[in-house]
Amino acid sequence: MREMVRAEELTRVFNGLTAVDHVTFGVREGEIFGFLGPNGAGKTTTIHMLTTVLKPTGGRAEVCGYDVVKEPEKVRKSIGVVPQEYTADEDLTGYENVMLCADLYGLPREEGRKRALELLSLVQLEPFKDKRVETYSGGMRRRLELACGLINRPKVLFLDEPTLGLDVQTRASIWEHILSLRENFGMTVFLTTHYLEEADHLCDRIAIIDHGKIVEEGSPSELKDSLGGDLLTLECEGEGVEEILRALEGVREVKAEGREYRVKVTRGETVAPLLLKALGEKGLTVKRLSLAKPTLDEVYLEKTGKSLRDQGESPEEVIKQRVTLWRARR
């Protein structure tokens, strides 16, 4: 299948700090491809290079078959971009914002009007097209940004944290719009996110990125299957617990942290009763036992040594996110 985005050893260095470190990946035509990682991992910097906002320090990349350094104008005409920050002019109406984007792309006026109305209808903003953007909710603003990013009918759409700051219901609505782009138009979508559920729900393939490096890549199911089974977590006091667990059939790995044991097993439903029986026969009491199916957070923990949910953020990222969240909640 044709690759719409191809990066080879793509690198970006800022004042001696490597933000993106020799990443190589491809995005196939018609798929939704996601970069999953915490803030500061290099996701936005990668998008900036692929959309010609930044020039790579090293490596190369092609988008829609065009080199991002040698043919930037052709790249820009072929793509749509919805940035993390809200960019719509709040003093203009929704319709005027989309028309402004049409003018910037050089669309004939009548064609721009036609597309603007079609897109506002697509994102369910037609009833509000003549309202000033300052009156829009966060979800409406994000849908308007999506309409603006689609005005040139791009072959590849880049979405940088598309649901940041939105409530659960509005986030689900945006997900539906993103999926419809692939289903109805065969559009290729490249998105970045630090929401595990978003990546799992939307993406055909995911690249986990940490400290500027891709540490794992595959479909959500492939990534979860790579953990090798289910996870049993139990709390048990006494001697010899770890040895008993390791001797059980179906147990692949045991990690002990004080009285807590994390046991990787082939099938949790099968192993859990055997585990309780084996420990009980030795006079050991299990105070707590839980079964978890593999999740993307478990994958991230396995590959990076830390949980994505617990990641901290740089002061600059905190300020930027607060501004975005404030505007989303107005």
N, C-alpha and C positions, 0 to 999 in steps of 0.2 A: 504494500500500500504506500502511496506517495506521502512523503514527509513534508508538512507545511512549515515546520520550524525545525532547524537543525543547528545545534551548538556543539562546537568541538574545542575542548580545552579553554572555554571562555573564562576570562579573568578580568577582574577590575580591582585596582589598588588605589586607595586614597591616602596620600601623605604617609606612605609606608605601611598602612593597614590594608590587608587583603580582605575585601568585602565579599568577593566571589572568587573562588579558588579552583581554577581549571575544571569547570563543570562540562560534562558532555552528556547530551540527551537529544532525543528527537520526539516530535509531536506529529502523530499521523493525521491525515486528512479526516475530518468528520468526528474526531474524538474530543472529549473533555479531559484535559491534562492538568494536573494540579501540582503546585509546589507547596508542600506542607512543612511548616517549621515556625519557630517562635519569631517575634520581632527582632530584627537585627541579624537574622540568619543569612541574608543576602537575596531574599525573594524580590523585593522592589528594585534593587539594583540590577538584577537579572532582567526584569521587565524593561527597565530604562535602557538597557543596552539593546534588547531585541526590538524596541520601538524607536531606536535611533536618538533617544534623548541623551544618552551617554555613549562615548566611544570606548570600546574594550581596551584594556591595557595589554591584553594578550589573547591569543586564540582567535576564533572566527565564528560567525553565525550567519545563517541564511533564514529569511522569512519569505514564504511564498516563492522561493527560488531566487530571491534577490539578496545580495550581500549587504549586511546592515551598514557597513562602512563605505563600500564603493558605490552602492546604489540606494542611498537613504530615501530619496524622493519616491522611488518605485515602491519601497517598503511602506512608506507612510500612506500612499494611495491605496494599498492593499489591505490595510489593517484598521481596526477600530480599537479604541482604548477607553476604558472606564477606570480612572485613577482612584486611589484610596480616598483622597480628599474630595470634598464637594467643590466643583468648579463652575456650576451654573451661576449666572448673574441674577442675584436676588431681586434686582429692580426691574427685570424683564419678566414677561410671562413665560410659561412653559413653551408655548408655540414659538415665541420670539427667540428663545434659547436654541431650540432645535434648528430654526431657520438660520441663526447666526452660524451654527456649525455647517449647515449646507452651503452657506456663502463662503466659508473658509475653505471648503473642499472644491469650490468653483463650480458647483452644480447650477445648471440653468434655473432661473427663478421659478418657473412653473413646475419643473421637475422637483425642485426642493420643496415647494408647497405640498405637492402630492405625497412625497415620501414622509414629510413631517407629520401630516395628518394620519397617514397609515401607521407610523411608528407610535404616535401618541395613543392611537386606538389599540395597538398591540400591547402596550404597557398599561392600558386601562387608565389613561390620563386625559382622554378626549373631553370629558365633561369639565375638566379643570384647565384646559389649554390656554384660556384667556385670563387666568388668575396669576398674579405675580408670585414668583417662586418663594418669596419671603413668607407666604402663607402656607406653603407646602409642609407636610409632615416629613419625618426622616425617610420613611418608606417611599413616599411620593418623589422626594428628591433623588433617591437612588434609582427609581424607575426612569426618571427624567434623564439622569446621566446615562442610563442604558440606551435610551432612545437616541441621545446625542451620539453615542459611540457606534450606532448602527446606521447613521444617516448615509454613509457612503457605500453601504452594502458590502462590508468587509469580508474577506475570505477567512481572516483570522481575527478573533476578538480577544483582547487582553483585559482581564478583570483583576484588579489589585485589591484584595480584601473586599469583595463585593457586598458583604453584609455586615461590615463592622458597625457596631453601635445600634443595630436594629433588634427589635424584640423578636421573640420566637415565631410569632404568627407572620410578621412581615418578612422575616428571613425565609420562611417556607414559601411565601409568595414569590420572592426573588428567585428561589431555587426552581420553581415551576417555569418562570420566564427563561432561565438559562437552559434548562432541559429542552424547552420548546424550540430554541434556536438550532440545536443539533437535530431534533426530530423533524422539524418543519422545513429547515433550510440547509441541513447538512453542514452547518457552520462548525469550524474548528475553534475551540475555546481553550485558552490558556489562563488559568486562574491561580492566584496565590491565596493562601488562607492559613490561619493558625487554629481554626475550628475543626476539631477532629470529625464531628458529625457531618460537617459540610463536605469535607474531602471524601468521606465514606459514601455519602449519599449521591454526590454529583459526578465524581471522577471515574473515568474508565481506567486511567493509570495515574499513579502518584509517584512523585520523587520526593523523598524525605531529605530536607536540607538542613544542615547544622553547621554553624561557623563557616559558611560559604562553600561547604562541600556537600555533594550528594552522597548520602551514606547508604541509601537503598532505593530501589525503584521497582515498581510492578503494579498490578491491579490491587484494589483493596483486599480482595480475597487471597491473592497470592502473598501479599505482605503478611496477612494474619496467619495464613497456613504455614509461613516460614518459621513461626514460633514452635511448630512441632506438636501442637495439641492444646488441651485446656489447662487452666491453672487452678489448682486447689490451694487455698490459704487456710492454715489452721493454727490454733494456739493450744499448746500441750506442754505440761510440765513433766519432768522426769528424766531418767537416764536412758540413753539408747534409742531415743525417738528417731533420730536421723538414720541410724542403721536399719531400723525396722522399715522405714519408708522406702529406703533405697532397695530393699529386698523384694518389694512388692512387684508383681507383674503389671506392666503398663506404665510404671514410673520411669520417666526419662531423666529427670534432674531434680535435685533437692537443694534449696538454699535456706540456710538457717540464719535468723536474726533474733538472737535471744530466745524467747519462748515461741516465737512465730516462725512458721515454716512455709515456704512457697514451693509447691510441688508441681512440676510440669508433667502432665500425664497425657496418654493417648486419647482416652475417653473418660471424662470426669464422672459421668453417671455410673460407669462400671467400676472405676477404681475407688470412689468415695466409700461405698459399703465395705469393700475389702480393707481399706485403710482403718476404718472404725473398728472392725472386727479384730484386726491384727494388733492394734494398740490396746484394745480392751482385754484381749487375752493376756497381755503383759501387765495388766493392772494399771494402765495409763488412761487418764481421762482427757478427752478432747473438749476444751471449753468453748471453742468456736471453730466453725468450719464453713467456708464459702467456696462456691464454684463460679469461675468466670470464664466465659468464652473469650478467645483472643480478640483484642481491640487494637485500633491503631495506636492508642496511647501505650499499650503493652509493647507494640512493635517499636515505637519510638524509644521507650525505656530500654528495650533490649539492644537497640542499635547505637544509642548515644550514651546510655548510662544514667539518664535522667528523664523525668516525666515531662511531657510537653505542657501539661496542665500546671506545672509548678514553675515554669520558666519565668525569670525576671525580665524586666525591660530596662533599656537605657533611659536616662532622664529625657533625652530628645524625643524618643519614641513615646514616652508617657505624655509629654506635652502635645505632640502631634495627635495622638489618639484622643486626648481630652477635648481638643478642638473639634475633631471629627464627631465625637460622641455628643458634644454640646449642640452642634448644628443638627445632628440627626434627631435629637430629642426636642427640638424647638417646635 
